[in-house]
Amino acid sequence: MKIKILLLTISVLAFGYIALSLLRAYQLNEYGEFTAILWQISIVIIAGLSFGLIIREIVFGIQLQKLAKILNEKQLLLPDTLEKMPSGRTIRSEADERFEHIKLEVEEKPNSWECWFRLGLAYDEAGDRHRARMCMRRAIKLFRSS
């Protein structure tokens, strides 16, 4: 719940900043100079991109929560039994062992969103966030098509 409150707070602050930026862009109308118009255009483009990226990440998180809930209800999530370091991170050798098992599972069932979701979790445990997100996006895509 704390994460959701933090996400909401950061999102509200970001949207407020975007709104203030757009207000400043509007106020540049008074000058009517070429450079002011360029500033307006750049502010609007950056604000639009920022808004789109924030919404994209929020939707991604909501979709992941939905898939995790479904897997949890089906009892298909692997238990968090891997040995951890004092910092709380999973020991790499433990994560690699689990990863190999799940990777074989995905190779056997390449169209299973459940397998791709678990592979994403395995990548995350191994510390590869980029591949974890790619697998999660693939899981969402497969879930939608099933």
Backbone as numpy.savetxt, mean C-alpha at the origin, in Angstrom:
# Nx Ny Nz CAx CAy CAz Cx Cy Cz
-6.30 -0.11 15.68 -7.12 1.09 15.68 -6.25 2.35 15.68
-5.10 2.28 16.37 -4.21 3.45 16.41 -3.70 3.79 15.02
-3.45 2.75 14.21 -2.97 2.97 12.85 -4.03 3.70 12.03
-5.28 3.31 12.19 -6.36 3.95 11.43 -6.49 5.43 11.81
-6.36 5.72 13.09 -6.44 7.11 13.55 -5.26 7.90 12.99
-4.07 7.30 13.02 -2.89 7.96 12.47 -3.06 8.20 10.97
-3.55 7.20 10.25 -3.78 7.34 8.82 -4.79 8.44 8.54
-5.86 8.48 9.30 -6.87 9.51 9.12 -6.29 10.90 9.38
-5.50 11.03 10.44 -4.89 12.31 10.77 -3.95 12.78 9.67
-3.08 11.89 9.22 -2.13 12.26 8.16 -2.88 12.60 6.88
-3.92 11.84 6.56 -4.69 12.10 5.34 -5.38 13.46 5.41
-5.98 13.78 6.54 -6.65 15.07 6.70 -5.64 16.21 6.57
-4.47 16.05 7.19 -3.43 17.08 7.08 -2.96 17.23 5.63
-2.78 16.11 4.94 -2.33 16.16 3.55 -3.39 16.82 2.66
-4.65 16.46 2.87 -5.71 17.06 2.07 -5.84 18.55 2.38
-5.64 18.94 3.65 -5.63 20.36 4.02 -4.52 21.10 3.32
-3.34 20.49 3.27 -2.20 21.10 2.59 -2.49 21.24 1.09
-3.10 20.24 0.50 -3.46 20.30 -0.92 -4.47 21.43 -1.15
-5.45 21.55 -0.25 -6.45 22.61 -0.39 -5.80 23.99 -0.29
-4.88 24.16 0.67 -4.19 25.45 0.79 -3.35 25.75 -0.45
-2.72 24.72 -1.00 -1.93 24.91 -2.22 -2.81 25.37 -3.37
-3.97 24.75 -3.50 -4.90 25.15 -4.56 -5.43 26.56 -4.34
-5.61 26.94 -3.09 -6.03 28.31 -2.78 -4.96 29.30 -3.22
-3.71 28.97 -2.94 -2.60 29.84 -3.37 -2.53 29.92 -4.89
-2.77 28.81 -5.55 -2.77 28.82 -7.01 -3.87 29.75 -7.53
-5.02 29.71 -6.90 -6.12 30.59 -7.30 -5.76 32.06 -7.07
-5.09 32.32 -5.95 -4.71 33.70 -5.63 -3.67 34.26 -6.60
-2.96 33.40 -7.29 -1.98 33.86 -8.27 -2.65 34.47 -9.51
-3.99 34.32 -9.62 -4.73 34.94 -10.73 -4.56 36.45 -10.75
-4.36 37.05 -9.58 -4.25 38.50 -9.47 -3.09 39.05 -10.29
-2.04 38.26 -10.44 -0.84 38.75 -11.10 -0.95 38.69 -12.62
-1.55 37.65 -13.14 -1.76 37.54 -14.57 -0.50 37.44 -15.41
0.63 37.30 -14.78 1.89 37.19 -15.52 2.11 35.74 -15.96
2.99 35.61 -16.92 3.29 34.28 -17.46 3.84 33.34 -16.39
4.75 33.84 -15.57 5.35 32.99 -14.53 4.31 32.59 -13.49
3.39 33.49 -13.19 2.32 33.16 -12.23 1.43 32.06 -12.79
1.15 32.12 -14.08 0.32 31.08 -14.72 1.06 29.74 -14.68
2.36 29.74 -14.94 3.15 28.50 -14.84 3.11 27.94 -13.43
3.21 28.82 -12.43 3.13 28.37 -11.04 1.76 27.75 -10.75
0.72 28.39 -11.25 -0.63 27.85 -11.05 -0.75 26.45 -11.63
-0.30 26.30 -12.85 -0.40 25.00 -13.52 0.39 23.95 -12.75
1.60 24.28 -12.32 2.42 23.30 -11.60 1.80 22.94 -10.25
1.24 23.92 -9.57 0.60 23.65 -8.27 -0.60 22.72 -8.46
-1.40 22.98 -9.46 -2.59 22.14 -9.70 -2.17 20.71 -10.07
-1.14 20.59 -10.90 -0.68 19.24 -11.29 -0.15 18.48 -10.08
0.69 19.12 -9.28 1.26 18.45 -8.11 0.17 18.11 -7.10
-0.78 19.02 -6.90 -1.88 18.75 -5.97 -2.72 17.57 -6.46
-3.00 17.53 -7.75 -3.78 16.43 -8.31 -3.08 15.09 -8.18
-1.78 15.08 -8.47 -1.01 13.84 -8.32 -0.98 13.39 -6.86
-0.78 14.33 -5.96 -0.73 14.01 -4.53 -2.06 13.42 -4.07
-3.14 14.05 -4.46 -4.47 13.57 -4.09 -4.69 12.15 -4.61
-4.35 11.94 -5.89 -4.53 10.62 -6.49 -3.71 9.54 -5.81
-2.46 9.86 -5.47 -1.60 8.87 -4.80 -2.10 8.53 -3.40
-2.56 9.52 -2.68 -3.09 9.27 -1.33 -4.32 8.37 -1.41
-5.23 8.68 -2.31 -6.44 7.87 -2.47 -6.07 6.45 -2.89
-5.11 6.32 -3.81 -4.67 5.00 -4.28 -4.16 4.15 -3.12
-3.36 4.73 -2.25 -2.80 3.98 -1.13 -3.87 3.61 -0.10
-4.82 4.50 0.12 -5.91 4.20 1.05 -6.75 3.04 0.51
-7.08 3.08 -0.77 -7.87 2.00 -1.39 -7.09 0.69 -1.33
-5.78 0.74 -1.59 -4.92 -0.45 -1.52 -4.98 -1.06 -0.12
-4.89 -0.24 0.90 -4.95 -0.73 2.28 -6.29 -1.34 2.62
-7.36 -0.72 2.16 -8.70 -1.25 2.42 -8.88 -2.61 1.74
-8.40 -2.72 0.50 -8.50 -3.99 -0.22 -7.69 -5.08 0.47
-6.50 -4.74 0.95 -5.68 -5.73 1.65 -6.36 -6.19 2.94
-6.97 -5.26 3.64 -7.69 -5.64 4.86 -8.81 -6.61 4.55
-9.51 -6.36 3.46 -10.61 -7.24 3.07 -10.09 -8.65 2.77
-9.02 -8.73 2.00 -8.47 -10.04 1.66 -7.93 -10.75 2.90
-7.25 -10.01 3.77 -6.73 -10.62 5.00 -7.86 -11.15 5.87
-8.96 -10.42 5.93 -10.10 -10.87 6.72 -10.68 -12.16 6.15
-10.79 -12.24 4.83 -11.31 -13.45 4.19 -10.39 -14.63 4.47
-9.08 -14.44 4.32 -8.13 -15.53 4.59 -8.15 -15.93 6.05
-8.29 -14.97 6.91 -8.35 -15.27 8.35 -9.60 -16.10 8.68
-10.73 -15.74 8.06 -11.96 -16.49 8.30 -11.85 -17.93 7.76
-11.13 -18.10 6.65 -10.92 -19.43 6.08 -9.78 -20.17 6.78
-9.14 -19.50 7.71 -7.98 -20.02 8.45 -6.85 -20.44 7.50
-6.60 -19.59 6.49 -5.55 -19.85 5.52 -4.32 -18.98 5.72
-4.37 -18.08 6.70 -3.18 -17.29 7.01 -2.22 -18.14 7.83
-0.95 -18.05 7.50 0.03 -18.81 8.26 0.24 -18.15 9.62
0.36 -18.93 10.67 0.56 -18.34 11.99 1.93 -17.66 12.09
1.99 -16.64 12.92 3.24 -15.90 13.10 4.08 -16.62 14.15
4.71 -17.70 13.74 5.51 -18.51 14.66 7.00 -18.40 14.40
7.38 -17.54 13.45 8.80 -17.41 13.12 9.55 -16.71 14.25
10.78 -17.13 14.44 11.62 -16.56 15.49 11.96 -15.11 15.13
11.96 -14.26 16.14 12.18 -12.83 15.92 13.46 -12.36 16.61
14.01 -11.28 16.09 15.14 -10.60 16.74 14.58 -9.72 17.85
15.43 -9.23 18.73 14.93 -8.33 19.78 14.20 -7.10 19.23
14.54 -6.68 18.01 13.89 -5.52 17.41 12.46 -5.83 16.95
12.12 -7.12 16.88 10.79 -7.51 16.43 10.77 -7.99 14.99
11.85 -7.78 14.26 11.94 -8.25 12.87 12.18 -9.75 12.86
11.65 -10.39 11.82 11.82 -11.84 11.67 13.26 -12.14 11.30
13.79 -13.24 11.86 15.14 -13.68 11.50 15.11 -14.12 10.05
16.05 -13.62 9.28 16.06 -13.79 7.82 16.03 -15.26 7.40
16.80 -16.10 8.06 16.85 -17.52 7.66 15.49 -18.19 7.87
14.79 -17.80 8.92 13.45 -18.34 9.18 12.47 -17.89 8.08
12.56 -16.61 7.74 11.67 -16.07 6.72 11.96 -16.69 5.36
13.23 -16.92 5.05 13.60 -17.53 3.77 13.06 -18.95 3.65
13.09 -19.68 4.74 12.59 -21.06 4.72 11.09 -21.08 4.43
10.35 -20.22 5.10 8.91 -20.13 4.85 8.64 -19.64 3.44
9.44 -18.70 2.99 9.28 -18.13 1.66 9.36 -19.21 0.58
10.35 -20.09 0.69 10.52 -21.15 -0.32 9.29 -22.05 -0.38
8.73 -22.36 0.77 7.52 -23.20 0.83 6.35 -22.51 0.12
6.17 -21.24 0.39 5.04 -20.50 -0.20 5.27 -20.26 -1.69
6.52 -20.04 -2.09 6.84 -19.85 -3.50 6.45 -21.09 -4.32
6.71 -22.27 -3.77 6.31 -23.51 -4.45 4.79 -23.59 -4.57
4.11 -23.14 -3.54 2.65 -23.13 -3.54 2.11 -22.25 -4.68
2.74 -21.08 -4.87 2.31 -20.17 -5.95 2.60 -20.78 -7.31
3.72 -21.48 -7.44 4.05 -22.12 -8.71 3.05 -23.22 -9.06
2.51 -23.89 -8.04 1.51 -24.93 -8.26 0.15 -24.34 -8.62
-0.18 -23.21 -7.98 -1.48 -22.56 -8.19 -1.26 -21.09 -8.55
-0.85 -20.80 -9.78 -0.53 -19.42 -10.14 -1.74 -18.48 -10.22
-2.94 -19.02 -10.27 -4.14 -18.18 -10.34 -4.89 -18.08 -9.02
-4.23 -18.47 -7.94 -4.85 -18.41 -6.62 -4.46 -17.11 -5.91
-5.45 -16.28 -5.66 -5.15 -15.03 -4.99 -4.66 -15.28 -3.56
-5.16 -16.37 -2.95 -4.73 -16.70 -1.59 -3.23 -16.97 -1.54
-2.72 -17.72 -2.52 -1.29 -18.03 -2.57 -0.47 -16.76 -2.80
-0.93 -15.89 -3.69 -0.20 -14.66 -3.96 -0.19 -13.75 -2.73
-1.30 -13.72 -2.00 -1.36 -12.92 -0.78 -0.34 -13.43 0.23
-0.31 -14.75 0.43 0.66 -15.33 1.37 2.09 -15.10 0.90
2.32 -15.14 -0.41 3.65 -14.86 -0.93 4.04 -13.41 -0.64
3.09 -12.51 -0.76 3.34 -11.11 -0.40 3.73 -10.97 1.06
3.04 -11.70 1.93 3.40 -11.68 3.35 4.79 -12.25 3.57
5.14 -13.30 2.83 6.46 -13.91 2.97 7.55 -12.94 2.51
7.31 -12.25 1.41 8.28 -11.23 0.97 8.43 -10.15 2.03
7.32 -9.74 2.61 7.36 -8.71 3.65 8.18 -9.18 4.85
7.96 -10.42 5.26 8.74 -10.97 6.38 10.22 -11.03 6.06
10.54 -11.27 4.77 11.94 -11.34 4.36 12.55 -9.95 4.15
11.73 -8.92 4.26 12.23 -7.56 4.16 12.19 -6.96 2.76
11.56 -7.63 1.80 11.48 -7.12 0.43 10.10 -6.49 0.22
9.97 -5.24 0.61 8.68 -4.54 0.56 8.19 -4.34 -0.87
9.09 -4.07 -1.79 8.70 -3.82 -3.17 8.02 -5.06 -3.77
8.64 -6.21 -3.64 8.04 -7.44 -4.17 6.79 -7.82 -3.39
6.76 -7.50 -2.11 5.57 -7.79 -1.31 4.37 -7.02 -1.86
4.57 -5.74 -2.17 3.48 -4.93 -2.71 3.05 -5.44 -4.09
4.03 -5.86 -4.91 3.69 -6.39 -6.23 2.83 -7.64 -6.10
3.19 -8.52 -5.17 2.40 -9.74 -4.96 1.01 -9.42 -4.43
0.93 -8.45 -3.54 -0.38 -8.06 -3.00 -1.26 -7.46 -4.09
-0.67 -6.67 -4.96 -1.45 -6.10 -6.07 -1.94 -7.23 -6.99
-1.09 -8.22 -7.20 -1.49 -9.37 -8.02 -2.62 -10.13 -7.35
-2.55 -10.29 -6.03 -3.61 -10.98 -5.28 -4.93 -10.23 -5.42
-4.88 -8.92 -5.32 -6.10 -8.12 -5.45 -6.68 -8.28 -6.85
-5.82 -8.24 -7.86 -6.27 -8.39 -9.25 -6.93 -9.76 -9.46
-6.29 -10.83 -8.94 -6.86 -12.17 -9.08 -8.17 -12.30 -8.30
-8.25 -11.66 -7.14 -9.47 -11.72 -6.33 -10.63 -11.08 -7.09
-10.36 -9.94 -7.71 -11.41 -9.25 -8.45 -11.91 -10.08 -9.63
-10.99 -10.80 -10.27 -11.38 -11.57 -11.45 -12.02 -12.92 -11.10
-11.93 -13.32 -9.83 -12.53 -14.61 -9.45 -13.95 -14.46 -8.96
